[in-house]
C-alpha cells in the first residue's frame, strides 16, 4: 500500500510477512465505494484503532494499525464470506420435514456459536416458525405491525435483556430523519426509537458499552440489517477481545428484511428535500413497501409515492453485492413482505428467537403468514442482482471472487501483491 511504502522508505524496515492492514480495507472497500457502513471493522479492531469520519460517516484509522487483519477478515465486503454465518436451510419440499439442527455451544447463556459454512439452499433459510403479527396496543411511529417495539419492551420488562441496540433519530436539527445507533435501556427509550430509517448508521460501532450504565455482564438485543447481523455473528464465532466493543454481550439478533440501504445525503437530502421539495420536518413516516417508497406527512398527506427504482442512485453501491435479503444469520427476521398492510412478517430462526418471541406473544396479535412465496420471489430477485454485481468481480476463469489485491489494483492504482485472501 502507498502508506506502508512511505513508512518503509523512511525507516528502511520491510513489511512483516502475511500482514493485512486497514489500508487494504480502505482501498478495496471504502475508497472503492463498496462500504455498507455496518461498523463491523470498528467493532472488530482489538486496539480500537478504527473510528468514524465525522464528515463521511465512513471508517477511518484514528491511531496506529497493527496489521492484525481482523477488519478485513470480518468485513462483509472484504474477507468475510458471509454465507458461512447462515445455518443450514430448513427443508421445505416435504410437509413432514423437520428443521435442521442448529449447532450451538452447550451453555444456553453463551452468546458465542459455531459457523456452519453450510450451503444456504432454497427457500427462507433456517426457520423454526413463520407468523404475521402486530402489536395488540400500537405505539406511535411504529413501522408495519410494531412487532419489534413490542418484543423489545416485553424482553426488557421480563429481565431477559438489559437493553437494546437500535436506531433513533439524530438530535441534530440539520439532520432530520437521519438514523444514529444508540443503546436504549428503558421502555420509553425503545418506544421513542420506533419506526424505520433507510440509511446505515455504522451500528456495530455503538457496541462500545462504556458509560452506558449497564451491568458488568449485560445482555443486549441488536436490531439491524442482515449485513450487520452477519458481521456480528462472524465476530461472535471467535473468542478473542475486540477492544472496547462487547460483541459477547449480544443475546438476541433481530434482522430487518432489506434489499438495499441508502446514503442519508443521497436519499433524504438530495432526492427528497432538494429534488422533490419535501419538508423533512413535517414527515411522520418513510416506508419502502411493495416496490415503492412512500413518505407521509404528520397531517396524513402522502408526500411521495414512487417506485423505489427512482431512488436507486442514492443507494449504497455495496448493497448490490448482497444476497441476504432475509437475514438468515439472525435469531428473528422481521419485515413487511409476505404480510398484509399493518402486519409484520416474522421468521423465527433459532431456539433463542422462539423463546424471545414467546415472551412477547401476549402483547401481540399473531396469525399465519399471508404469503411466504412473496419472500421467496423477492429473495430470488435479490440474489439475481447480487450475482450480476459479483460477476464484475470474477476472475477470468469465473471460479473465484476478487482478492483484496485485485481490488487495490483496480481501485487504488497500485500493483502491490501481498497475502492472498479469497472471499
C-alpha positions as CSV (number, residue, x, y, z in Angstrom):
1,X,0.0,0.0,0.0
2,X,1.1,3.6,-0.6
3,X,1.1,4.4,3.1
4,X,3.2,1.4,4.1
5,X,5.7,2.0,1.2
6,X,6.2,5.5,2.6
7,X,6.8,4.1,6.0
8,X,9.3,1.6,4.6
9,X,11.2,4.3,2.7
10,X,11.5,6.4,5.9
11,X,12.8,3.7,8.3
12,X,14.2,1.0,6.0
13,X,12.1,-1.7,7.7
14,X,10.4,-4.1,5.3
15,X,6.8,-5.1,5.9
16,X,6.3,-8.2,8.1
17,X,5.1,-11.2,6.1
18,X,1.4,-12.1,5.9
19,X,0.1,-8.8,7.3
20,X,-3.2,-7.3,6.3
21,X,-3.6,-3.6,7.1
22,X,-6.5,-1.3,7.4
23,X,-5.2,0.5,4.4
24,X,-6.1,-2.6,2.3
25,X,-9.6,-2.4,3.6
26,X,-9.6,1.3,2.8
27,X,-8.5,0.8,-0.7
28,X,-10.5,-2.3,-1.6
29,X,-13.8,-1.4,0.1
30,X,-14.0,2.2,1.4
31,X,-12.4,4.1,-1.4
32,X,-13.9,1.7,-3.9
33,X,-17.4,2.9,-2.8
34,X,-18.3,-0.6,-1.6
35,X,-18.6,0.1,2.1
36,X,-22.1,-0.7,3.5
37,X,-21.5,1.2,6.8
38,X,-22.2,-1.7,9.1
39,X,-19.5,-0.8,11.6
40,X,-18.0,-4.3,11.7
41,X,-14.5,-3.1,11.2
42,X,-14.7,-0.7,14.1
43,X,-16.1,-3.3,16.4
44,X,-13.6,-5.9,15.4
45,X,-10.4,-3.9,15.9
46,X,-8.8,-5.1,19.1
47,X,-6.7,-1.9,19.5
48,X,-9.6,0.5,19.0
49,X,-7.6,1.9,16.0
50,X,-10.6,2.4,13.7
51,X,-13.1,5.2,14.2
52,X,-15.7,7.0,12.1
53,X,-15.0,10.1,10.0
54,X,-17.5,12.8,11.1
55,X,-17.8,14.2,7.5
56,X,-18.2,11.0,5.5
57,X,-19.6,8.6,8.2
58,X,-17.1,6.0,6.9
59,X,-14.4,4.1,8.8
60,X,-11.1,5.7,9.2
61,X,-7.8,4.9,11.0
62,X,-7.5,7.0,14.2
63,X,-4.3,5.5,15.5
64,X,-1.7,3.0,14.6
65,X,-2.8,-0.1,12.7
66,X,-1.1,-3.3,13.9
67,X,-1.9,-5.3,10.8
68,X,-3.9,-7.9,12.6
69,X,-6.3,-8.3,9.6
70,X,-9.5,-8.5,11.6
71,X,-11.1,-5.5,10.0
72,X,-10.6,-7.2,6.6
73,X,-11.5,-10.7,7.8
74,X,-14.9,-9.7,9.1
75,X,-15.9,-7.1,6.6
76,X,-18.9,-8.3,4.6
77,X,-17.4,-6.7,1.5
78,X,-13.9,-7.7,2.4
79,X,-12.7,-11.1,3.6
80,X,-15.9,-12.4,5.2
81,X,-17.7,-15.0,3.2
82,X,-21.0,-14.0,4.9
83,X,-22.8,-17.2,3.7
84,X,-20.8,-19.0,6.4
85,X,-22.9,-17.3,9.0
86,X,-26.1,-18.9,7.6
87,X,-27.3,-22.1,9.4
88,X,-28.4,-24.9,7.1
89,X,-31.8,-24.3,5.5
90,X,-34.9,-25.9,6.8
91,X,-36.1,-28.5,4.3
92,X,-39.3,-27.2,2.6
93,X,-40.0,-29.8,-0.1
94,X,-41.8,-32.2,2.3
95,X,-44.6,-31.4,4.8
96,X,-43.1,-33.8,7.4
97,X,-39.6,-32.3,7.1
98,X,-38.1,-31.2,10.4
99,X,-35.9,-28.1,11.0
100,X,-32.2,-28.8,10.6
101,X,-30.4,-28.8,14.0
102,X,-28.5,-25.7,14.7
103,X,-25.1,-26.2,16.1
104,X,-24.7,-24.3,19.4
105,X,-22.5,-24.3,22.4
106,X,-23.7,-26.4,25.4
107,X,-24.3,-23.4,27.7
108,X,-27.6,-21.8,26.7
109,X,-26.4,-18.5,28.2
110,X,-23.4,-18.4,25.9
111,X,-23.7,-15.9,23.1
112,X,-21.0,-17.5,21.0
113,X,-21.8,-20.0,18.4
114,X,-20.1,-22.1,15.6
115,X,-20.1,-21.1,12.0
116,X,-21.5,-23.9,9.9
117,X,-20.4,-22.9,6.4
118,X,-23.5,-24.8,5.0
119,X,-24.9,-24.0,1.6
120,X,-28.0,-21.8,2.0
121,X,-30.3,-24.0,-0.1
122,X,-33.5,-22.7,-1.5
123,X,-36.3,-21.1,0.5
124,X,-36.4,-19.0,3.6
125,X,-33.2,-20.3,5.3
126,X,-33.4,-22.0,8.7
127,X,-36.9,-21.4,10.1
128,X,-38.5,-22.6,13.3
129,X,-41.8,-20.8,12.6
130,X,-43.3,-18.1,10.5
131,X,-46.0,-15.6,11.5
132,X,-47.8,-12.5,10.6
133,X,-48.0,-10.4,13.8
134,X,-48.9,-6.9,15.1
135,X,-48.8,-5.2,18.4
136,X,-52.1,-5.5,20.3
137,X,-51.5,-2.0,21.5
138,X,-49.7,0.1,19.0
139,X,-47.1,2.7,19.8
140,X,-47.0,5.9,17.9
141,X,-44.5,5.9,15.0
142,X,-44.0,2.1,14.7
143,X,-43.4,0.5,11.3
144,X,-45.8,-2.1,9.9
145,X,-47.2,-4.1,12.9
146,X,-44.9,-2.7,15.6
147,X,-43.6,-6.1,16.5
148,X,-40.0,-5.2,17.2
149,X,-41.0,-2.5,19.7
150,X,-43.4,-4.8,21.5
151,X,-40.8,-7.6,21.5
152,X,-38.0,-5.4,23.0
153,X,-40.3,-3.9,25.6
154,X,-41.5,-7.4,26.7
155,X,-38.0,-8.7,26.9
156,X,-36.8,-5.7,28.9
157,X,-39.8,-5.9,31.3
158,X,-39.2,-9.6,31.9
159,X,-35.5,-9.1,32.6
160,X,-34.4,-11.2,29.6
161,X,-32.4,-8.3,28.2
162,X,-30.7,-5.3,29.9
163,X,-31.0,-3.1,26.8
164,X,-31.1,-3.0,23.0
165,X,-29.0,-1.5,20.2
166,X,-31.4,0.3,17.9
167,X,-31.5,3.2,15.5
168,X,-33.0,6.5,16.7
169,X,-33.5,9.9,15.0
170,X,-30.5,12.2,15.1
171,X,-30.8,15.1,17.7
172,X,-29.1,17.4,15.2
173,X,-31.8,19.7,13.7
174,X,-29.8,19.9,10.5
175,X,-30.1,16.1,10.1
176,X,-33.8,15.3,10.1
177,X,-34.6,11.6,9.6
178,X,-31.1,10.5,9.9
179,X,-30.6,7.3,11.9
180,X,-28.0,7.1,14.6
181,X,-27.2,4.0,16.6
182,X,-27.9,4.0,20.3
183,X,-28.1,1.6,23.2
184,X,-31.5,2.0,25.0
185,X,-32.2,0.7,28.5
186,X,-35.9,1.6,29.1
187,X,-39.3,1.0,27.6
188,X,-39.7,4.7,27.0
189,X,-36.4,4.9,25.0
190,X,-37.4,1.8,23.0
191,X,-40.8,3.4,22.1
192,X,-39.1,6.7,21.2
193,X,-36.9,4.9,18.7
194,X,-39.9,3.2,17.0
195,X,-40.0,3.3,13.2
196,X,-37.7,2.6,10.3
197,X,-34.9,4.7,8.8
198,X,-33.3,4.0,5.4
199,X,-29.7,4.9,6.0
200,X,-27.0,2.8,7.5
201,X,-25.6,4.1,10.8
202,X,-22.3,2.2,11.5
203,X,-24.4,0.4,14.1
204,X,-21.9,-2.1,15.4
205,X,-19.5,0.7,16.3
206,X,-22.0,1.5,19.1
207,X,-21.3,-1.7,20.9
208,X,-18.7,0.2,22.9
209,X,-20.8,0.0,26.1
210,X,-18.5,2.2,28.2
211,X,-20.6,4.6,30.3
212,X,-23.9,3.1,29.3
213,X,-24.9,2.2,32.9
214,X,-25.2,-1.5,32.1
215,X,-24.3,-4.4,34.4
216,X,-20.9,-5.9,34.2
217,X,-22.2,-8.8,32.0
218,X,-25.1,-7.3,30.1
219,X,-27.4,-9.0,27.7
220,X,-28.4,-6.9,24.7
221,X,-30.7,-7.3,21.7
222,X,-29.4,-5.9,18.4
223,X,-31.8,-4.7,15.7
224,X,-30.0,-4.3,12.4
225,X,-29.8,-5.1,8.7
226,X,-28.7,-8.6,7.5
227,X,-25.2,-7.4,6.8
228,X,-24.8,-6.0,10.4
229,X,-26.0,-9.3,11.8
230,X,-23.6,-11.3,9.6
231,X,-20.6,-9.2,10.7
232,X,-21.7,-9.6,14.3
233,X,-22.2,-13.4,14.0
234,X,-18.7,-13.8,12.5
235,X,-17.2,-11.9,15.4
236,X,-19.1,-13.9,17.9
237,X,-17.7,-17.1,16.4
238,X,-14.2,-16.2,17.6
239,X,-13.3,-15.9,21.3
240,X,-10.8,-13.0,21.4
241,X,-11.0,-9.5,22.8
242,X,-12.5,-6.9,20.4
243,X,-11.2,-3.8,22.1
244,X,-14.0,-1.8,23.8
245,X,-16.8,-3.3,21.7
246,X,-18.8,-6.0,23.5
247,X,-19.9,-8.5,20.9
248,X,-20.1,-11.0,23.7
249,X,-23.0,-9.0,25.2
250,X,-25.3,-9.6,22.3
251,X,-28.0,-12.0,23.5
252,X,-30.5,-11.7,20.6
253,X,-30.3,-10.6,17.0
254,X,-33.3,-9.2,15.0
255,X,-32.7,-8.7,11.3
256,X,-34.8,-6.2,9.3
257,X,-35.6,-7.6,5.9
258,X,-33.6,-5.5,3.5
259,X,-32.9,-5.3,-0.2
260,X,-30.7,-2.2,0.0
261,X,-29.9,0.8,2.2
262,X,-29.2,4.4,1.2
263,X,-26.9,7.2,1.8
264,X,-28.6,9.7,4.1
265,X,-27.4,12.6,2.0
266,X,-28.4,10.9,-1.2
267,X,-31.9,9.9,-0.2
268,X,-33.2,12.3,2.4
269,X,-31.3,15.5,1.4
270,X,-30.8,15.2,-2.4
271,X,-33.7,13.1,-3.6
272,X,-36.4,14.1,-1.2
273,X,-35.5,17.6,0.2
274,X,-33.8,19.2,-2.8
275,X,-35.2,17.4,-5.9
276,X,-38.8,16.9,-4.6
277,X,-39.1,19.8,-2.1
278,X,-40.1,17.6,0.8
279,X,-40.3,19.3,4.1
280,X,-38.5,16.8,6.3
281,X,-39.6,18.4,9.5
282,X,-43.2,17.6,8.6
283,X,-42.5,13.9,7.7
284,X,-44.1,11.4,10.0
285,X,-43.1,8.1,8.2
286,X,-40.8,6.8,5.5
287,X,-41.6,3.3,4.2
288,X,-40.5,1.0,1.4
289,X,-43.2,-1.4,0.6
290,X,-44.3,-3.4,-2.5
291,X,-41.6,-1.9,-4.6
292,X,-42.5,1.7,-3.8
293,X,-41.0,4.4,-1.5
294,X,-43.8,6.2,0.4
295,X,-43.3,9.4,2.5
296,X,-46.2,10.6,4.7
297,X,-46.6,13.9,6.5
298,X,-47.8,14.4,10.0
299,X,-51.2,15.6,8.8
300,X,-51.7,12.3,6.9
301,X,-51.0,13.6,3.5
302,X,-48.8,11.5,1.2
303,X,-45.8,13.5,0.2
304,X,-44.1,10.8,-2.0
305,X,-45.3,7.6,-3.6
306,X,-42.9,6.4,-6.3
307,X,-41.3,3.2,-7.5
308,X,-38.2,2.5,-5.4
309,X,-36.1,2.2,-8.5
310,X,-36.4,6.0,-8.9
311,X,-34.1,6.3,-5.9
312,X,-31.5,3.7,-6.7
313,X,-28.9,6.4,-7.4
314,X,-29.0,7.2,-3.7
315,X,-28.4,3.5,-2.6
316,X,-25.1,2.3,-1.2
317,X,-23.3,0.6,-4.1
318,X,-22.0,-2.2,-1.8
319,X,-25.6,-3.3,-1.3
320,X,-25.8,-4.6,-4.9
321,X,-23.4,-7.4,-3.9
322,X,-25.6,-8.7,-1.0
323,X,-27.6,-11.9,-1.4
324,X,-29.1,-11.9,2.1
325,X,-32.4,-10.0,2.0
326,X,-33.8,-12.4,4.6
327,X,-31.3,-12.0,7.4
328,X,-30.5,-15.7,7.6
329,X,-27.9,-15.4,10.3
330,X,-30.3,-13.8,12.8
331,X,-32.4,-15.2,15.6
332,X,-35.5,-13.5,14.2
333,X,-36.1,-11.8,10.9
334,X,-38.9,-9.2,10.5
335,X,-40.3,-7.0,7.7
336,X,-43.4,-6.2,5.7
337,X,-43.0,-8.5,2.7
338,X,-45.3,-11.5,3.0
339,X,-47.9,-9.9,5.2
340,X,-50.9,-7.6,4.7
341,X,-50.7,-3.9,5.4
342,X,-50.4,-3.2,9.1
343,X,-48.9,-6.5,9.9
344,X,-45.3,-7.7,10.3
345,X,-43.8,-10.8,8.8
346,X,-41.9,-12.7,11.5
347,X,-39.4,-15.5,10.7
348,X,-38.3,-17.3,13.9
349,X,-34.9,-18.9,13.1
350,X,-33.4,-20.2,16.4
351,X,-34.5,-21.6,19.7
352,X,-33.4,-18.4,21.3
353,X,-35.5,-16.5,18.8
354,X,-38.5,-18.8,19.6
355,X,-38.2,-18.2,23.3
356,X,-37.9,-14.5,22.9
357,X,-41.0,-14.3,20.6
358,X,-43.0,-16.4,23.0
359,X,-42.0,-14.0,25.8
360,X,-43.7,-11.2,23.9
361,X,-46.6,-13.2,22.4
362,X,-49.2,-11.9,25.0
363,X,-48.6,-8.4,23.7
364,X,-49.1,-9.4,20.1
365,X,-51.9,-10.4,17.7
366,X,-50.5,-13.4,15.8
367,X,-51.7,-15.4,12.8
368,X,-50.4,-17.4,9.9
369,X,-48.2,-15.7,7.4
370,X,-50.1,-14.3,4.5
371,X,-47.8,-15.0,1.6
372,X,-44.5,-16.8,2.2
373,X,-43.9,-17.1,-1.6
374,X,-43.6,-13.3,-1.8
375,X,-40.5,-13.6,0.4
376,X,-39.0,-16.2,-1.8
377,X,-39.7,-14.3,-5.0
378,X,-38.1,-11.1,-3.7
379,X,-35.1,-13.1,-2.3
380,X,-34.6,-14.7,-5.7
381,X,-34.6,-11.3,-7.3
382,X,-32.1,-10.0,-4.7
383,X,-29.7,-12.9,-5.3
384,X,-30.0,-12.3,-9.1
385,X,-28.9,-8.7,-8.6
386,X,-26.1,-9.8,-6.3
387,X,-24.8,-12.4,-8.9
388,X,-24.9,-9.7,-11.6
389,X,-22.9,-7.4,-9.3
390,X,-20.4,-10.1,-8.3
391,X,-19.9,-11.1,-11.9
392,X,-17.9,-7.9,-12.3
393,X,-15.5,-9.2,-9.7
394,X,-15.0,-12.7,-11.0
395,X,-11.6,-13.8,-12.2
396,X,-11.1,-14.7,-15.9
397,X,-11.9,-18.3,-15.2
398,X,-15.1,-17.4,-13.4
399,X,-14.2,-19.5,-10.4
400,X,-13.4,-17.2,-7.5
401,X,-14.1,-13.7,-6.3
402,X,-11.5,-10.9,-6.4
403,X,-8.9,-10.8,-3.7
404,X,-8.3,-7.6,-1.9
405,X,-5.1,-7.3,-4.0
406,X,-7.3,-7.2,-7.1
407,X,-9.5,-4.5,-5.6
408,X,-6.4,-2.5,-4.7
409,X,-5.0,-2.8,-8.2
410,X,-8.3,-1.9,-9.8
411,X,-9.4,0.9,-7.5
412,X,-6.3,2.3,-5.9
413,X,-3.8,2.1,-8.8
414,X,-1.2,0.0,-7.0
415,X,0.5,-3.2,-8.2
416,X,1.5,-4.5,-4.8
417,X,0.7,-8.1,-4.2
418,X,0.5,-9.1,-0.5
419,X,-1.2,-12.0,1.1
420,X,-4.0,-13.6,-0.9
421,X,-7.3,-13.8,0.9
422,X,-10.1,-15.1,-1.2
423,X,-13.7,-14.4,-0.5
